[in-house]
């Protein structure tokens, strides 16, 4: 019974996609102008400021003190 179900399930799946560039079924269902999309914008690396460093050191110190008091 299980083998018969698995065989039928495999036969229902289409072997050829609508577009060779779209390998995922969802991408294959999209029209070409939507799938093409816009040109990717290169991501800029975020710059760390002194404010970010101060926030990190404040959080680190607070956690260090809390753990130290918990252990003591």
PyMOL commands that set and color helices and strands:
alter all, ss='L'
color gray80, all
select helices_A, chain A and resi 2-12+25-29+32-36+50-71
alter helices_A, ss='H'
color red, helices_A
deselect
rebuild
show_as cartoon
